[in-house]
Amino acid sequence: MRRYLASTLATVGVLASCTAKPAANADPVANELPTAWEAPPGDRLEYELAGFAKILCSALFITGRTLQDAAEEDGYFVTTAEARRQATDTIVDRTRQMVTVGVPGGVKRSAKRYGSQGCVTIPRGADSVSFAPVKVTSALPDAMTQPWPMGDRLPTDQLPPEIKRDKLAAALDSAFSPDEGLTAAFVVTYKGRIIAERYRKGLDYRTQLPSWSMGKSLTATLMGQLIQEKVYDLWQPAPVDEWQGADDERKTIRIADILRMSSGLRFVAPQDSGFDASKGYPDHLYVYTGAIDAFKWSVTRPLQWHPNTVGRYRNGDPLTINYLVKKAVLAKGEDYLSYPQRHLFDKLGIRRMVPEPDPFGNFLLNGYELGTGRDWARLGNLYLQDGMWNGERILPEGYADFVRTPAPAWSRPEYGGFFWLNRVNQFPVPEDAYAMLGAGGQYTIVIPTHDMVVVRLGHYKGSEEGSKALNRALSLLMEAVPQVRPAWNPPAADSGKAP
């Protein structure tokens, strides 16, 4: 697989030379296709408050936060401060593990915890969801009976002598300073071993915290497993049923294009250049708050650009990959809701990750998942080890190189395959570092040169100060931990493999 990826990544100008379509990175406005945007129906304020109910539900019944702290500090991505102020009331039913928020005009929107599936927004007018909840349990023994990383029992021996203890301690302190940064968890591994770890008061290594768009990298991992199993091929056209019409160009979109956020689908996001909120509620948020079949909404969007010509950060692409994951799981006759735990988490020692679905039972791994700091460190180390774990190949050889190679359709080398890249020096670490990032200050940074993974989780309100604190901590970590590997550089040019 590594040789296969290397040969395809080294192909220069394949897409541009083989087609008459616009070259990658061309002016996206000039090259837009004449398709129309179908704005999501309904009321923006109601959607924001439905999202607020879900955020509170997860914070209360999964993370274990107080209502006041959660309302003040969490989830401003899907619900603004102005929308929160307009909520007529907030009702917490602890017996049913449900939160209901009143919308001006008398409508009430609720989210309820459905056991292992976490909290789900209930559709307007419905009293429950449209899937049968499944109890998901780990097959692993008690975590404290197993050593890290398959368990949570840490060794008592000393730090490696090459680590500068004073710098390491300073980095740990810096990650939590100032307190307004609201850092919740900070975990550092070196050569697979936890060398620094701290949690905000009241939290610990077992606390499941919202991770937001780090779930996109988890999505890449689930797809990587299916590629390793030969269920899918990275460069094949994505077998989305809704795209198979005779004249439908969407059937040429490859799995690699989707992983690189370069499918070209018209899926409006608030961070889009020129986004105009007066024209409608963005798809990017609608899949979180609309209580809809998010997979169906995502895969039925028309093309805005030809595939692999424009890169844009949008929730439709990770949902489409999750659509393909679900399709493969059901084709194998397996249970979908327990699949991540059985198929991936148990292999890595993860016992407490909670992927949350929409009310139709589709995992919203574009951003609705809760995990511990240690669990994200495990996922980061899977990539640091090129997809190997305990002698088993979990991901294809070279898949880590694919996700950290700049996507050719993006105008800057900042995005790979559902991972963000440090090629634009966002972090004070080597340029070949790459990261799972989530809104509100969620980070899992893989630093291959230092055989290091750094996890920082935090509460949304403190994200600006928390991100500054993280960068200060990273600078100190670069002084505390020696470089142990040479830097890696991707091929000089890459347009991907021709379809």
N, C-alpha and C positions, 0 to 999 in steps of 0.2 A: 504493500500500500504506500510506503514512503517513496519508493521509486516511481510509482504511478502518480502520486501527488507532485513529486519534483518535476516530472516531465510535463505535467499539465500546467503547473505554476510557472514554468520557464517559457511557455508558449507566448510569443510576443505578437500582439495585434491580431489574434485569430479572429475575434468577433468582427472587428472593423473591416478586415480584409475579405472576409467571406460573405458579407452582407452589404446592402446599400443603406442600412439604417444609420442614424446619427452616431458618431463616435461617443464613447463614454466620456463623461465630464463636459459634454457640449452644453450650451445654454439650455437649461431645462424648460424655461418658458417658451423659447422659440420652437422647441421640439415636442411640446405637449401634443398628445393625440386629441382628436375632437370628440371626446367622451364627456358626459355630464356627471357632475357630482350629485348623488342622491343624499341629501341631508337627512340625518336621522330624524324621525318624527318625535313629537313630544316637547315637553317643557324643560328647559335647561335647569331651572331652579329645582324642579322635582328630581331630576337626575342627580344633581349635586347632593341633595339631601338624602336620596336613596344610597348614594355612595358613602355619605357620612354615617348612616346607620350601619353599613357593613364594616367600616373602619372601626367604629366603636365596638361592634360585636366581637371582632377578632381581637381587639386590644383587651377587652374585658375577659373574654372566656377562653382565649388561647394564651396570650402573653401574660395576663394577670394584672393588668394596669388598673388604676382607679378611673372612674368615669371622668372626673375633673381633669386629671393629667392627660388622658387620651384625647379629650375634646380640645384641650389647649395645645397639645404638642404633636399630634399625629395626623397624617393623611391629607395635607393641604393640596396634594396633587389632584385629587378628584373632587374636592369640595373647598371652595374659597372661604375666607373669613367672612365675607359679606353674606354668603349663602348660609353659613352657620348662624349668623346673627338673626336671620329670618326664620329659623326653625321655631315653630309655635310651641313645641314641647318635645321632650325626649323621655321616653318610657323604657325602663330596663326591667325585663322579666327574667329574673335569675333562675327561676324554676325551669322555664322553657328555654333558657339561654337565648333570648331574643331581645333585640333593640328596635324600637319604633320611634321614628322622627316625624313630627307634624309639619306639613307643608302649608303655607298660607292658602286659604280657600277651603280647608277642611280635609284634604287628602292626607293620608298617613302612609309612610313607606317603611318597610321592616326588613331586617336581616336576622337570620336565625342560624344558630350553630347546628349542623347536622353531623354530629359525632366526628369520625375520622376525616370527613370532608371539610371540616372547618365551617366558617360562616359564609352564607350564601344570601344574596339579595333576592327577596321574593318578588315575583312580577306583580305589577299593579293589578288588583282585582283577584289575585289568587291567594290561597291560604297556605300553600306549600310549594315545593319544587316538583319538577317533572322527571326526577330520577329516583331510584330506590337506593338510599344510603347503604354503604357497605362498611362493616367494621374492618379496619386495617390494623394489623399488628405485626411487629417485627418478629422474624424467626430467630433473631440473635439472642444469646443469653444476656442476663443483666449486665449493663454497661460497666458497672464497677467491679465485675469479676474478670473483665478483659482489659489488657493493656492497650493504651493508645497505639495506633489509630482505630483499631476495631472496637475498642471500648474507651472508657473515660478514666481508667486508672493510669496516672502519670508516674513515670520513674522518679525516684528520689535522689539519683546520682547528680553530680555537679554538671554545670554547663560546660560545653566544649571549651577548651582553653583559649581558642582563637577568638572567642566572643569578648568584646570589651564591655564589661559589666556596667560600668558607670554610664556609658552611652546608651546601653539597652534600658537601664532604669530611667534615664532621662527621656528616652523615646516614649516609654510607657506613661510617664507623668504628662508629657506633652500632649498625648492623644486625648487626655481628659481635661485639658486646660485651654480656655476657661470653662467653667462649669456651664456657661450659656451655650456651649457647643452641643450639649446633651448627648455626648457619646455614651452608648449603652453597652457595647462590647468591643473589645480589642484583643485580637489573638494573632500571634506571630509564630510561624513555624520555620525552622531551619533544618535542612536535610530530613524533612518529614517529622521533626520533633518539635513540640511546643516549647519555645524558649521564653515567651512572655505572654501574659494573659491577665486581663482585668475586666471587671464589670461595674456598671453603675450600681449605686446602693439599691438593694432590694432585688437585684437580678443576679444570675449566675450562669454557669456553663450549660444549664438545662433550660434556660429561658428561650422560648420560641419568639423571635422578633420578626416584624414585617421586613421583607427583603426587596420588595418591589421588582424592578426590572433585572435584578440578578437572576430572576427566573428565566429570562431569555437564554442565558448561558446554560442553565439546567435543561432547557428545551434542546439546545445544541447537543447536549450530552445524551439525551434520550434518542435523538436522531442518530448520533454517532454510533450508539449501540446497535441500532437497526442496520446501519451500513456495515458494521463489523460482522453482523449475522447474515449479510448478503440479501436482506429483505429489500433494501434500496441501494442505489448507487448515487454517489455524490453528484455526478454530472448528468444524470438522467433527467428528462422532462418530468416534472412532478405529476404523479398520476391522480390529480384532483378531478373527481367525476364531473364537476360543473364546468370544466375547461375543455372538454373533449369534442366540442362541436367542430364541424368541418372547417369553418372559417374563423375559428376562435384562436387568435394568436397567443392567448394565455397558455395553451397547451405546449408552447415552446419554453415556458419558464422552467428552468432547471432547479433542482433542490439546492444546489450551490448558490444560485441567484437569490433564492428566498433567504437562506442563511446569512447572506451578505446584505440583507435589506435592500436588494436591488431588483425586486420582482417587477417594479413599475406599476403596481396596482394603485388605483386612485383611492387613497385612504387618508383622509384629511386629519392632520395633527396640529395641535395649537402651536407647536414650535416651527411649523412650516413658514418659510419666508412669505410674507404677504397675507398670512392668515387673517381673516376678517370674521370676528365672532358674531357680527350682526347677520351673517349669511347662514348661520346654523351651528348646531352643536357638533363638535368634531368626532369623527369615527374613533379616533385614538382613545377618547374618554368614554364614548358610548358603549364600547365593549365591556368596560368595567362596571358602569352604573346603570345600563339600560335593562338589566335582567332579561337579556335576549339570548338566543342561540348564537353565541359569538363566533363559532366556527362558520356557520352558514352566512352570517353577515360578512365575514372577512373574505371568504372564497368567492362570493358573488359580486365583488367589486370589479368594475371594468379597468382596463389598462389606462393609465395616465401617460406613461412613456413605454417605449419598446423595452423588453426585458434586458437587464444588464447594461443599461445606458445611463441611468441616474440612480444614485444612492440616496435614500431618505430614511430617517429613523421613525418607524411607524409600527404600531402594534399589530397590524394586519399580517405581516410576514411571520412573526413567531406563532400567531394563532394558526396560520396555514400549516406550518411545520407540525404543530400539535394535532391538527386535523389528520395529517398523514400518520402520525404516531398512533392515534386512536384507530384509524383505518387498519393499520397493520396488526394491532393488538386484537381487534375484533375478528380479523381474518384468521388469526391463529386460534380463535376460540377461547381466548383468555379474558379474565375479568379486567376491565379497563381501570376502574377506580383504585384497585390495589396494585396495579402494574408497576408504578414507580417504586413502591416499597419492595415488592418481590424481586423486581428485575434489576434495580440499580441500588437503592439505598442499603439494602441488606448486604450487598457486596462490599460496601464502603464503610460499614460500621455506623451508618446513619439510622437512628431509631425514631427521630422526632420531627422530621420535616413534614409540613402540612401544606400540600398543594390544594388550593381552593378552586372549585368549579363554578361555572355559571349555573343557572337553575335547570339547565338541560343536561347537566352532567359532563360538561366539557371543561377540562382543566384550563384555567386562565393563567397559564405559566408565562404570559407576557408580563406579569407583575403581582399576582395574588398568590403568595406562598409565604410561609413563616418557618424559619429555621434558626438553629442556634449558631453562635459564632464558630464553634468547633465543627459543626456540620459543613459550613461553607469552607472552612479550612481543609476539610477532607476533599471536597470537590476541587478546590484549587490544586491540591497535591496530586490529584488524579491527572490533571493536565501537565503539571510539572514533571510527572513521570511518564509522559507521552502515552497516557491511556492505560498504563499497566498498574495492577493492584494485587498484591499478594501473589505474584507470579502468574496472574490471569490477565489476558488482554481484554480490557473492557471496551476500549475505543480502537479504531483502526490505527495501525502504525502510520505516523505522520499526520493524523487528524489534528493534533495540537498545532502543527505547523500551518495547517489550513486555517484554523480559527484565528491565528495571529498574523496572517498575511493580509496586507491592506487590500480591501475590496476595490477592484479596478474601476467600478462605476462611481465611487465617491470622489469628490473633488479634492479632498485632503486625505492623507493616510492615517485616519483616526479610527477606522472601523474595519473589523475583520469578519469573522463568522459568528455573529451574536456575542462577540467580545469587543470591547473597546481597546484601542491600541495606544501606547505611549509615544508613538512616532512624532506626535506634535508636542511632546514634553509637558503634558498635563501634570505629571507627578515628578518630583525630584529624585527619580530613580533611572536606571538605564533605559534607553529607548526601546529595547526589545521586550520590556515588560508589557503585559496585557492584563485586562481586568474585566471582571463582572461588575457592572455598576447598576445601582438602583436609585430612584428618586429619593430625596430626603437624606442623602448622605450614607448610602449603603455601598460598601466596597469589598471586593475580594481581589487582591492584586497579586498576580503571579510574577515573580521576579527571578527568571531562570539563572541569570549571572550569579546570583547570591544564594541559589537553591532555597528560596524563601517564598512564603505566602503570607500576606498581611490581610487580615479581615478587620474591618471597622463597620459596626452597625450603630445607628443612632436614631434619635427621634426627630421627626420632620422639621419642627420649628427651629431646631438648632443647626440646620444643615450648613448654613453659610459659615458660621464660626467653627463648626465641627470639621468642615473640609479644610479650613486653614490649619486647624490643629493637626489633622492627619498629615498634611504636607510637612509640617515641622517635625512630626514624629518620624516620617519617612526619611528626612534628611539625617536625623540622628541614627536611624537604623543603618543607613549606608556607611556611617562611621563605626557602628558597633559590630557589623557582620562583614567578613571579608568576601571578596569576589572569588568564586570557586569555579566558574565556567566562563569561557569566552562569550562575547556578545554574538547574537544570531541576527543575520540579515536576510530578509526575503529576497526572492529573485528581483532583478532590477526592474522588470516590467512583467505584467500579468494581466491578460484579458480572459483567463480561464480557458477551459477546453471547449472546442466547438461542439455544438449539439450533435 
